[in-house]
């Protein structure tokens, strides 16, 4: 299973609603940069807990 599918499966198992996924950079089979947009702040917090073994950089609106 690819890394992106693994991330999405973990989020789905935790009932985290992802409304947008963009692959910003795919470095190899297990390493890359994803941009995820969540429907609510609660989903974002749950995702951070589920994906705690990934490097996560949180950014809000830049405007």
Backbone as CSV, one residue per row, in Angstrom:
resi,resn,N_x,N_y,N_z,CA_x,CA_y,CA_z,C_x,C_y,C_z
1,UNK,0.849,-1.172,0.000,0.000,0.000,0.000,0.894,1.234,0.000
2,UNK,0.564,2.202,-0.819,1.336,3.432,-0.870,1.135,4.287,0.360
3,UNK,2.032,5.229,0.546,1.983,6.094,1.723,0.721,6.942,1.766
4,UNK,0.303,7.469,0.626,-0.892,8.316,0.603,-2.128,7.503,0.963
5,UNK,-2.239,6.318,0.405,-3.372,5.449,0.738,-3.359,5.091,2.215
6,UNK,-2.180,4.871,2.779,-2.075,4.576,4.201,-2.565,5.720,5.064
7,UNK,-2.184,6.937,4.712,-2.643,8.125,5.446,-4.159,8.228,5.362
8,UNK,-4.692,8.088,4.161,-6.130,8.235,3.985,-6.904,7.126,4.708
9,UNK,-6.376,5.920,4.707,-7.031,4.821,5.435,-7.054,5.078,6.931
10,UNK,-5.956,5.596,7.475,-5.914,5.893,8.913,-6.909,6.990,9.275
11,UNK,-7.004,8.007,8.428,-7.958,9.090,8.685,-9.394,8.585,8.586
12,UNK,-9.681,7.778,7.579,-11.042,7.237,7.419,-11.418,6.356,8.610
13,UNK,-10.488,5.559,9.098,-10.764,4.691,10.242,-11.085,5.494,11.498
14,UNK,-10.551,6.722,11.585,-10.810,7.591,12.740,-11.980,8.547,12.484
15,UNK,-12.714,8.320,11.395,-13.855,9.173,11.023,-13.486,10.635,10.867
16,UNK,-12.311,10.880,10.298,-11.864,12.249,10.008,-12.303,12.575,8.590
17,UNK,-13.030,13.677,8.443,-13.550,14.090,7.143,-12.539,15.006,6.449
18,UNK,-11.910,14.501,5.396,-10.979,15.280,4.589,-11.750,15.795,3.388
19,UNK,-11.794,17.125,3.208,-12.554,17.665,2.082,-11.674,17.958,0.882
20,UNK,-10.361,17.975,1.080,-9.462,18.215,-0.050,-8.108,17.593,0.246
21,UNK,-7.573,16.902,-0.743,-6.237,16.317,-0.654,-5.471,16.749,-1.882
22,UNK,-4.299,17.282,-1.671,-3.431,17.650,-2.787,-2.038,17.110,-2.513
23,UNK,-1.470,16.428,-3.484,-0.097,15.956,-3.376,0.794,17.077,-3.883
24,UNK,1.536,17.696,-2.974,2.408,18.805,-3.352,3.734,18.310,-3.898
25,UNK,4.195,17.199,-3.369,5.473,16.642,-3.813,5.489,15.169,-3.447
26,UNK,5.829,14.329,-4.407,5.966,12.900,-4.141,7.425,12.551,-4.358
27,UNK,8.120,12.282,-3.269,9.568,12.068,-3.332,9.920,10.630,-3.679
28,UNK,9.195,9.690,-3.143,9.386,8.278,-3.436,8.157,7.537,-2.924
29,UNK,8.208,6.245,-2.844,7.038,5.462,-2.440,6.535,5.783,-1.039
30,UNK,7.432,6.182,-0.136,6.998,6.374,1.259,7.252,7.777,1.780
31,UNK,7.611,8.691,0.927,7.962,10.020,1.395,7.383,11.050,0.441
32,UNK,6.705,12.044,0.965,6.138,13.086,0.136,5.506,14.163,0.986
33,UNK,4.923,15.137,0.310,4.290,16.260,0.989,2.835,16.323,0.538
34,UNK,1.928,16.255,1.502,0.500,16.336,1.223,-0.065,17.595,1.847
35,UNK,-1.070,18.143,1.211,-1.838,19.229,1.812,-3.245,18.702,2.013
36,UNK,-3.693,18.694,3.254,-5.021,18.194,3.596,-5.867,19.338,4.130
37,UNK,-7.112,19.392,3.702,-8.056,20.377,4.215,-9.185,19.608,4.893
38,UNK,-9.495,20.007,6.121,-10.505,19.310,6.911,-11.766,20.152,7.003
39,UNK,-12.897,19.492,7.221,-14.169,20.200,7.246,-14.375,20.997,8.526
40,UNK,-13.766,20.559,9.631,-13.942,21.271,10.903,-12.623,21.279,11.678
41,UNK,-12.471,22.211,12.608,-11.295,22.187,13.474,-11.190,20.881,14.281
42,UNK,-12.332,20.303,14.645,-12.307,19.034,15.385,-11.697,17.928,14.528
43,UNK,-12.035,17.901,13.230,-11.427,16.925,12.327,-9.919,17.141,12.243
44,UNK,-9.503,18.389,12.208,-8.066,18.697,12.141,-7.346,18.204,13.392
45,UNK,-7.950,18.408,14.563,-7.344,17.934,15.808,-7.275,16.414,15.850
46,UNK,-8.360,15.735,15.427,-8.355,14.271,15.402,-7.284,13.760,14.435
47,UNK,-7.136,14.418,13.293,-6.129,14.000,12.311,-4.734,14.110,12.899
48,UNK,-4.471,15.181,13.641,-3.151,15.346,14.253,-2.872,14.205,15.224
49,UNK,-3.886,13.764,15.957,-3.702,12.648,16.880,-3.486,11.330,16.162
50,UNK,-4.193,11.119,15.075,-4.087,9.878,14.308,-2.750,9.798,13.587
51,UNK,-2.292,10.926,13.091,-1.078,10.957,12.275,0.136,11.434,13.059
52,UNK,0.167,11.146,14.355,1.229,11.682,15.202,2.617,11.143,14.871
53,UNK,2.728,10.075,14.085,4.051,9.588,13.712,4.520,10.150,12.371
54,UNK,3.719,11.020,11.778,4.120,11.747,10.579,4.540,13.152,10.986
55,UNK,5.369,13.772,10.186,5.712,15.176,10.441,4.551,16.031,9.956
56,UNK,3.969,16.800,10.863,2.793,17.591,10.529,3.120,19.058,10.772
57,UNK,2.857,19.864,9.752,2.992,21.318,9.885,1.599,21.891,9.680
58,UNK,1.092,22.549,10.708,-0.249,23.117,10.617,-0.166,24.545,10.130
59,UNK,-1.022,24.838,9.176,-1.125,26.205,8.660,-2.582,26.559,8.527
60,UNK,-2.928,27.716,8.966,-4.280,28.228,8.743,-4.293,29.047,7.471
61,UNK,-5.306,29.845,7.325,-5.369,30.733,6.152,-4.193,31.689,6.177
62,UNK,-3.607,31.892,5.034,-2.438,32.765,4.929,-2.830,34.221,4.684
63,UNK,-4.117,34.483,4.495,-4.541,35.850,4.186,-4.878,36.624,5.426
